[in-house]
């Protein structure tokens, strides 16, 4: 057994010194080399999604700004429309008031005209009666004068 152990140990030593092993031919790499290799591999992998995301975010910001401008314009337009609508309602209200007042005045005038027509009609009838009475009286006076003149002759 001692021989086997002795054999094993030199075998290991021989294997460790053997130039046929690939790992033993390499020089130990520094941390900076590992970092450079890792960076050249990982940087494109991480930067590409970042650049795409940044471009998409930029486009979204641009759209958002356009929408903000559109919303501001629409708000301004809606305020203008509300003000115009309020002015129209106010004008409509005033016009309704004027129309109501004109209808009242028209009704008053119509009533006054009817009363005036009735009064004038009554006066006309009275004047007609007076004229008829006067004509009758005049005719009878003329008849009497004519008869007196005939008798006096």
SULKAGI-V361719 format. One record per backbone hydrogen bond with DSSP energy under -0.5 kcal/mol. CO is the residue of the C=O (numbers start at 1). NH is the residue of the N-H. If there is no record, write none. Layout:
# SULKAGI-V361719
CO	NH
CO	NH
This chain:
# SULKAGI-V361719
1	5
2	6
3	7
4	8
5	9
6	10
7	11
8	12
9	13
10	14
11	15
12	16
13	17
14	18
15	18
18	21
21	25
22	25
22	26
30	34
31	35
32	36
33	37
34	38
35	39
36	40
37	41
38	42
39	43
41	45
42	46
43	47
44	48
45	49
46	50
47	51
48	52
49	53
50	54
51	55
52	56
53	57
54	58
55	59
56	60
57	61
58	62
59	63
60	64
61	65
62	66
63	67
64	68
65	69
66	70
67	71
68	72
69	73
70	74
71	75
72	76
73	77
74	78
75	79
76	80
77	81
78	82
79	83
80	84
81	85
82	86
83	87
84	88
85	89
86	90
87	91
88	92
89	93
90	94
91	95
92	96
93	97
94	98
95	99
96	100
97	101
98	102
99	103
100	104
101	105
102	106
103	107
104	108
105	109
106	110
107	111
108	112
109	113
110	114
111	115
112	116
113	117
114	118
115	119
116	120
117	121
118	122
119	123
120	124
121	125
122	126
123	127
124	128
125	129
126	130
127	131
128	132
129	133
130	134
131	135
132	136
133	137
134	138
135	139
136	140
137	141
138	142
139	143
140	144
141	145
142	146
143	147
144	148
145	149
146	150
147	151
148	152
149	153
150	153
